[in-house]
Amino acid sequence: MSFELAVGRPNSSISGAAQMYKWLHLFAAIAAALLVLIAALGVGVSLPDLWGLALMGLGGLFLWWLAGKAAEPEDTSFLQRVMVATVGLRMAWSFTQHKILGQYYQGIFGEDTVVRFNSSADGAAAWHAGTWIPTLPATLGQFHEWTVSMKSILLYYVFGPSYFLSEAFTIITNASLCIAIYLICRHMGTTRLSARGAVAFNAFLPSLVFWSTQDTKDPVLAACAAWSLLAFLKTLQLGAGSAYLLLLVLMDLLALIYRPYAGILLTTGLLMATVYAIKLPPTLPAKMARVWLFVLLTPLVVWLGTKEMKASYGEGMGVQWAVDSYQTFSEGKIAGDVQGSQYEIPLSASTPGRAVLQLPIRILLLLLTPLPFFPGTLRRMLMFPEMWFLYLYVVPRFVKGLRAAWSGNRMGTAAVLLSVGPWVLAQALKTALSGEAVRMRSQFLPELLIFAGVGYAVMEQRKQARQDVADRGAWLWPRW
């Protein structure tokens, strides 16, 4: 089933204008409630803060409009409501973490955000004072840090310093992936219930909501991955002349700018999906050629990734550095806030070869840590409720959904798995901290939750079938 993103569909039950006024009233009510909360708590809100909250609201309206254009008629209301709810939730948490929790939040969670805010605010102040003028970086390896910093510096230069300004960009960009996930599901031929389940998981999973409100690279990369995958699948269907090819290029470029090695991994995954999608004759030489193409991509991505890491961070970076980094953190040699955050299952590998042999366990730890069976730091224990939800609810549906998707659409399923595969393998190689694992997997977890949505629909359909059988039995054998 295919449909175009740019084609809007009128709602059969309510006119477009009336629907617009309905949602404008809802946004106005949310804004009024936020102002009442500010007044009641006596929270100091500056003019730049108001600009930041306004940008979040405008971004939410844009996503509401885009959801209406993207969704099928039966799902328009659902997707628009989800966009309003998830943007409102992220706005509320952004406000809470900075204006209500304040120093408590910054001392526990917000080290990276505080450092980036202070450096960007200093840069904007120096720019205003005329003591500093933005200049292009000297090397290509420094370009991504310059670009990310200039985004915040420019916002602070125009509106004044506020956490909400930079987080408005990450919140709206990350929330948009819910629309991409919906379109991917429908493109793969899944049911509307599957698409809705996948969207709901991505919109409301606490860790994904939390990381989308941080001024870091991860939420932007997650959106790049989702929109790139959608553009890739659409380009395969519609051909290179499609506008989706331009979207694919733009999303890959944004990923390369924000975190070059992540952009390389994303591009490699899509190349592997392309190799899988190439139509070859069903002969043994053709199958061997496909296998060799996969094999050749592995050293290529390692070489490119190592070269980029050395260009960005120094000549000491590379595969061995990743292994040593894992060892350093897993043994607790780094003092400070990572103490006590190491993986619960200790692993050691002195060479890349040994690390590769441990990849199955490392992948499981990356995806399923922190294990909620052991006490630990406050940050780790705050994740325990979500982890139990993942173990007891999401994982069983993911397994069933993966099996159903593979039998129903092998090409689409392979494209999803291959697009995130290099990312998962690279992060599993070096990640040794529970907090880092939660943060790193937020970049590729949205695509994996597609299968949880499929599994949710499968289990609901089976539940309904059992209920129908029970109802028929009750009619045949009534209980007195």
JODATA-V389481 format. One record per residue. N is the residue number from 1. RES is the residue in three letters. SS is DSSP state (@ for helix, = for strand, . for the rest). PHI is phi as a letter, one per 20 degrees, with the letter a starting at -180 (NA if undefined). OMEGA is omega in whole degrees, 0 to 359 (none if undefined). Layout:
n | res | ss | phi | omega
N | RES | SS | PHI | OMEGA
N | RES | SS | PHI | OMEGA
//
This chain:
n | res | ss | phi | omega
1 | MET | . | NA | 183
2 | SER | . | c | 177
3 | PHE | . | b | 186
4 | GLU | . | e | 181
5 | LEU | . | f | 188
6 | ALA | . | e | 185
7 | VAL | . | e | 178
8 | GLY | . | e | 181
9 | ARG | . | c | 180
10 | PRO | . | f | 175
11 | ASN | . | e | 186
12 | SER | . | f | 187
13 | SER | . | d | 184
14 | ILE | . | b | 183
15 | SER | . | f | 181
16 | GLY | @ | f | 181
17 | ALA | @ | f | 180
18 | ALA | @ | f | 179
19 | GLN | @ | f | 177
20 | MET | @ | f | 180
21 | TYR | @ | f | 179
22 | LYS | @ | f | 182
23 | TRP | @ | f | 174
24 | LEU | @ | f | 177
25 | HIS | @ | f | 179
26 | LEU | @ | f | 178
27 | PHE | @ | f | 178
28 | ALA | @ | f | 178
29 | ALA | @ | f | 178
30 | ILE | @ | f | 179
31 | ALA | @ | f | 179
32 | ALA | @ | f | 178
33 | ALA | @ | f | 179
34 | LEU | @ | f | 178
35 | LEU | @ | f | 177
36 | VAL | @ | f | 178
37 | LEU | @ | f | 179
38 | ILE | @ | f | 181
39 | ALA | @ | f | 183
40 | ALA | @ | f | 183
41 | LEU | @ | e | 181
42 | GLY | . | m | 182
43 | VAL | . | e | 178
44 | GLY | . | f | 180
45 | VAL | . | c | 182
46 | SER | . | e | 177
47 | LEU | @ | f | 175
48 | PRO | @ | g | 176
49 | ASP | @ | f | 179
50 | LEU | @ | f | 176
51 | TRP | @ | f | 180
52 | GLY | @ | f | 178
53 | LEU | @ | f | 178
54 | ALA | @ | f | 178
55 | LEU | @ | f | 176
56 | MET | @ | f | 180
57 | GLY | @ | f | 178
58 | LEU | @ | f | 176
59 | GLY | @ | f | 177
60 | GLY | @ | f | 176
61 | LEU | @ | f | 178
62 | PHE | @ | f | 180
63 | LEU | @ | f | 175
64 | TRP | @ | f | 178
65 | TRP | @ | f | 181
66 | LEU | @ | f | 178
67 | ALA | @ | f | 178
68 | GLY | @ | f | 178
69 | LYS | @ | f | 188
70 | ALA | @ | e | 189
71 | ALA | . | f | 170
72 | GLU | . | f | 186
73 | PRO | @ | g | 182
74 | GLU | @ | f | 184
75 | ASP | @ | d | 185
76 | THR | @ | g | 182
77 | SER | @ | f | 180
78 | PHE | @ | f | 185
79 | LEU | @ | f | 178
80 | GLN | @ | f | 178
81 | ARG | @ | f | 178
82 | VAL | @ | f | 180
83 | MET | @ | f | 177
84 | VAL | @ | f | 184
85 | ALA | @ | f | 184
86 | THR | @ | f | 176
87 | VAL | @ | f | 177
88 | GLY | @ | f | 178
89 | LEU | @ | f | 181
90 | ARG | @ | f | 174
91 | MET | @ | f | 181
92 | ALA | @ | f | 180
93 | TRP | @ | f | 177
94 | SER | @ | g | 178
95 | PHE | @ | f | 182
96 | THR | @ | f | 186
97 | GLN | @ | f | 183
98 | HIS | @ | d | 187
99 | LYS | @ | d | 180
100 | ILE | @ | d | 177
101 | LEU | . | f | 174
102 | GLY | . | l | 184
103 | GLN | @ | f | 179
104 | TYR | @ | f | 178
105 | TYR | @ | f | 184
106 | GLN | @ | f | 180
107 | GLY | @ | f | 184
108 | ILE | @ | d | 188
109 | PHE | . | d | 200
110 | GLY | . | e | 183
111 | GLU | @ | f | 182
112 | ASP | @ | f | 180
113 | THR | @ | f | 181
114 | VAL | @ | f | 180
115 | VAL | @ | f | 181
116 | ARG | @ | f | 180
117 | PHE | @ | f | 182
118 | ASN | @ | f | 181
119 | SER | @ | f | 180
120 | SER | @ | f | 178
121 | ALA | @ | f | 177
122 | ASP | @ | f | 179
123 | GLY | @ | f | 179
124 | ALA | @ | f | 179
125 | ALA | @ | f | 179
126 | ALA | @ | f | 177
127 | TRP | @ | f | 177
128 | HIS | @ | f | 182
129 | ALA | @ | f | 180
130 | GLY | . | n | 179
131 | THR | . | e | 179
132 | TRP | . | b | 177
133 | ILE | . | c | 181
134 | PRO | . | g | 176
135 | THR | . | c | 179
136 | LEU | . | f | 180
137 | PRO | . | f | 183
138 | ALA | . | f | 183
139 | THR | . | c | 178
140 | LEU | @ | f | 180
141 | GLY | @ | f | 179
142 | GLN | @ | e | 188
143 | PHE | @ | f | 185
144 | HIS | @ | f | 177
145 | GLU | @ | f | 179
146 | TRP | @ | f | 182
147 | THR | @ | f | 180
148 | VAL | @ | f | 180
149 | SER | @ | f | 183
150 | MET | @ | f | 176
151 | LYS | @ | g | 180
152 | SER | @ | f | 181
153 | ILE | @ | f | 181
154 | LEU | @ | f | 178
155 | LEU | @ | f | 181
156 | TYR | @ | f | 179
157 | TYR | @ | f | 183
158 | VAL | @ | e | 189
159 | PHE | @ | d | 187
160 | GLY | . | o | 184
161 | PRO | . | f | 175
162 | SER | . | a | 176
163 | TYR | @ | g | 186
164 | PHE | @ | f | 182
165 | LEU | @ | f | 180
166 | SER | @ | f | 180
167 | GLU | @ | f | 175
168 | ALA | @ | g | 179
169 | PHE | @ | f | 183
170 | THR | @ | f | 182
171 | ILE | @ | f | 183
172 | ILE | @ | f | 179
173 | THR | @ | f | 182
174 | ASN | @ | f | 180
175 | ALA | @ | f | 181
176 | SER | . | f | 181
177 | LEU | @ | f | 177
178 | CYS | @ | f | 177
179 | ILE | @ | f | 179
180 | ALA | @ | f | 180
181 | ILE | @ | f | 178
182 | TYR | @ | g | 182
183 | LEU | @ | f | 177
184 | ILE | @ | f | 181
185 | CYS | @ | f | 181
186 | ARG | @ | f | 176
187 | HIS | @ | f | 180
188 | MET | . | f | 179
189 | GLY | . | n | 178
190 | THR | . | f | 179
191 | THR | . | f | 177
192 | ARG | @ | f | 178
193 | LEU | @ | f | 177
194 | SER | @ | f | 180
195 | ALA | @ | f | 179
196 | ARG | @ | f | 178
197 | GLY | @ | f | 179
198 | ALA | @ | f | 178
199 | VAL | @ | f | 181
200 | ALA | @ | f | 178
201 | PHE | @ | g | 182
202 | ASN | @ | f | 184
203 | ALA | @ | f | 192
204 | PHE | @ | c | 176
205 | LEU | . | f | 190
206 | PRO | @ | g | 183
207 | SER | @ | f | 178
208 | LEU | @ | f | 176
209 | VAL | @ | f | 182
210 | PHE | @ | f | 184
211 | TRP | @ | f | 177
212 | SER | @ | f | 180
213 | THR | . | e | 178
214 | GLN | . | d | 179
215 | ASP | . | e | 178
216 | THR | . | c | 182
217 | LYS | . | e | 190
218 | ASP | @ | f | 181
219 | PRO | @ | f | 178
220 | VAL | @ | f | 179
221 | LEU | @ | f | 178
222 | ALA | @ | f | 178
223 | ALA | @ | f | 178
224 | CYS | @ | g | 181
225 | ALA | @ | f | 182
226 | ALA | @ | f | 181
227 | TRP | @ | f | 176
228 | SER | @ | f | 180
229 | LEU | @ | f | 177
230 | LEU | @ | g | 181
231 | ALA | @ | f | 179
232 | PHE | @ | f | 181
233 | LEU | @ | f | 179
234 | LYS | @ | f | 179
235 | THR | @ | f | 176
236 | LEU | @ | f | 183
237 | GLN | @ | f | 189
238 | LEU | @ | e | 179
239 | GLY | . | n | 184
240 | ALA | . | f | 179
241 | GLY | . | f | 182
242 | SER | . | f | 176
243 | ALA | . | f | 179
244 | TYR | @ | f | 176
245 | LEU | @ | f | 177
246 | LEU | @ | f | 177
247 | LEU | @ | f | 179
248 | LEU | @ | f | 180
249 | VAL | @ | f | 182
250 | LEU | @ | f | 181
251 | MET | @ | f | 177
252 | ASP | @ | f | 178
253 | LEU | @ | f | 178
254 | LEU | @ | f | 177
255 | ALA | @ | f | 178
256 | LEU | @ | f | 179
257 | ILE | @ | f | 185
258 | TYR | @ | f | 178
259 | ARG | . | b | 190
260 | PRO | @ | g | 183
261 | TYR | @ | f | 176
262 | ALA | @ | f | 176
263 | GLY | @ | f | 177
264 | ILE | @ | f | 180
265 | LEU | @ | f | 179
266 | LEU | @ | f | 179
267 | THR | @ | f | 178
268 | THR | @ | f | 178
269 | GLY | @ | f | 179
270 | LEU | @ | f | 175
271 | LEU | @ | f | 178
272 | MET | @ | f | 176
273 | ALA | @ | f | 177
274 | THR | @ | f | 178
275 | VAL | @ | g | 180
276 | TYR | @ | f | 185
277 | ALA | @ | e | 181
278 | ILE | . | f | 180
279 | LYS | . | e | 179
280 | LEU | . | d | 178
281 | PRO | . | f | 183
282 | PRO | . | f | 179
283 | THR | . | d | 181
284 | LEU | @ | f | 177
285 | PRO | @ | f | 179
286 | ALA | @ | f | 178
287 | LYS | @ | f | 179
288 | MET | @ | f | 178
289 | ALA | @ | f | 178
290 | ARG | @ | f | 179
291 | VAL | @ | f | 181
292 | TRP | @ | f | 176
293 | LEU | @ | f | 175
294 | PHE | @ | f | 182
295 | VAL | @ | f | 181
296 | LEU | @ | f | 180
297 | LEU | @ | f | 183
298 | THR | @ | f | 178
299 | PRO | @ | f | 179
300 | LEU | @ | f | 181
301 | VAL | @ | f | 177
302 | VAL | @ | f | 180
303 | TRP | @ | f | 180
304 | LEU | @ | f | 180
305 | GLY | @ | f | 179
306 | THR | @ | f | 180
307 | LYS | @ | f | 180
308 | GLU | @ | f | 180
309 | MET | @ | f | 179
310 | LYS | @ | f | 179
311 | ALA | @ | f | 184
312 | SER | @ | e | 191
313 | TYR | @ | c | 177
314 | GLY | . | p | 184
315 | GLU | . | f | 181
316 | GLY | . | f | 183
317 | MET | . | e | 179
318 | GLY | . | r | 182
319 | VAL | @ | f | 180
320 | GLN | @ | f | 177
321 | TRP | @ | f | 179
322 | ALA | @ | f | 179
323 | VAL | @ | f | 179
324 | ASP | @ | f | 178
325 | SER | @ | f | 177
326 | TYR | @ | g | 181
327 | GLN | @ | f | 182
328 | THR | @ | f | 182
329 | PHE | @ | f | 183
330 | SER | @ | f | 179
331 | GLU | . | e | 176
332 | GLY | . | m | 181
333 | LYS | . | f | 179
334 | ILE | . | e | 180
335 | ALA | . | f | 174
336 | GLY | . | o | 191
337 | ASP | . | f | 177
338 | VAL | . | e | 178
339 | GLN | . | f | 181
340 | GLY | . | n | 180
341 | SER | . | d | 181
342 | GLN | = | f | 176
343 | TYR | . | g | 181
344 | GLU | . | f | 178
345 | ILE | . | d | 183
346 | PRO | . | f | 176
347 | LEU | . | c | 178
348 | SER | . | c | 178
349 | ALA | . | b | 182
350 | SER | . | e | 181
351 | THR | . | c | 177
352 | PRO | @ | g | 180
353 | GLY | @ | f | 178
354 | ARG | @ | f | 179
355 | ALA | @ | f | 179
356 | VAL | @ | f | 178
357 | LEU | @ | f | 180
358 | GLN | . | e | 187
359 | LEU | @ | g | 180
360 | PRO | @ | g | 179
361 | ILE | @ | f | 181
362 | ARG | @ | f | 178
363 | ILE | @ | f | 178
364 | LEU | @ | f | 178
365 | LEU | @ | f | 179
366 | LEU | @ | f | 185
367 | LEU | @ | e | 191
368 | LEU | @ | c | 176
369 | THR | . | e | 2
370 | PRO | . | f | 178
371 | LEU | . | f | 186
372 | PRO | . | e | 180
373 | PHE | . | d | 185
374 | PHE | . | c | 175
375 | PRO | . | f | 181
376 | GLY | . | a | 181
377 | THR | . | f | 180
378 | LEU | @ | f | 180
379 | ARG | @ | f | 179
380 | ARG | @ | f | 184
381 | MET | @ | f | 176
382 | LEU | @ | f | 178
383 | MET | . | e | 187
384 | PHE | @ | g | 179
385 | PRO | @ | g | 178
386 | GLU | @ | f | 181
387 | MET | @ | f | 176
388 | TRP | @ | f | 177
389 | PHE | @ | f | 178
390 | LEU | @ | f | 183
391 | TYR | @ | f | 189
392 | LEU | @ | e | 186
393 | TYR | @ | d | 188
394 | VAL | @ | f | 185
395 | VAL | @ | g | 177
396 | PRO | @ | g | 179
397 | ARG | @ | f | 176
398 | PHE | @ | f | 181
399 | VAL | @ | f | 179
400 | LYS | @ | f | 181
401 | GLY | @ | f | 178
402 | LEU | @ | f | 178
403 | ARG | @ | f | 181
404 | ALA | @ | f | 180
405 | ALA | @ | f | 180
406 | TRP | @ | f | 179
407 | SER | @ | f | 183
408 | GLY | @ | e | 182
409 | ASN | . | b | 185
410 | ARG | @ | f | 181
411 | MET | @ | f | 180
412 | GLY | @ | f | 179
413 | THR | @ | f | 179
414 | ALA | @ | f | 180
415 | ALA | @ | f | 178
416 | VAL | @ | f | 183
417 | LEU | @ | f | 181
418 | LEU | @ | f | 181
419 | SER | @ | f | 180
420 | VAL | @ | d | 184
421 | GLY | @ | g | 179
422 | PRO | @ | g | 178
423 | TRP | @ | f | 181
424 | VAL | @ | f | 182
425 | LEU | @ | f | 182
426 | ALA | @ | f | 180
427 | GLN | @ | f | 178
428 | ALA | @ | f | 182
429 | LEU | @ | f | 188
430 | LYS | @ | d | 185
431 | THR | . | f | 181
432 | ALA | . | c | 182
433 | LEU | = | d | 181
434 | SER | @ | f | 180
435 | GLY | @ | f | 178
436 | GLU | @ | f | 179
437 | ALA | @ | f | 179
438 | VAL | @ | f | 181
439 | ARG | @ | f | 183
440 | MET | @ | f | 183
441 | ARG | @ | f | 176
442 | SER | . | f | 180
443 | GLN | . | f | 183
444 | PHE | . | c | 181
445 | LEU | @ | f | 180
446 | PRO | @ | g | 179
447 | GLU | @ | f | 180
448 | LEU | @ | f | 180
449 | LEU | @ | f | 172
450 | ILE | @ | g | 181
451 | PHE | @ | f | 174
452 | ALA | @ | f | 176
453 | GLY | @ | f | 177
454 | VAL | @ | f | 179
455 | GLY | @ | f | 177
456 | TYR | @ | f | 180
457 | ALA | @ | f | 179
458 | VAL | @ | f | 182
459 | MET | @ | f | 177
460 | GLU | @ | f | 179
461 | GLN | @ | f | 178
462 | ARG | @ | f | 178
463 | LYS | @ | f | 179
464 | GLN | @ | f | 179
465 | ALA | @ | f | 178
466 | ARG | @ | f | 180
467 | GLN | @ | f | 178
468 | ASP | @ | f | 178
469 | VAL | @ | f | 180
470 | ALA | @ | f | 179
471 | ASP | @ | f | 178
472 | ARG | @ | f | 177
473 | GLY | @ | f | 178
474 | ALA | @ | f | 179
475 | TRP | @ | f | 180
476 | LEU | @ | f | 183
477 | TRP | . | c | 183
478 | PRO | . | f | 178
479 | ARG | . | e | 182
480 | TRP | . | e | none
//
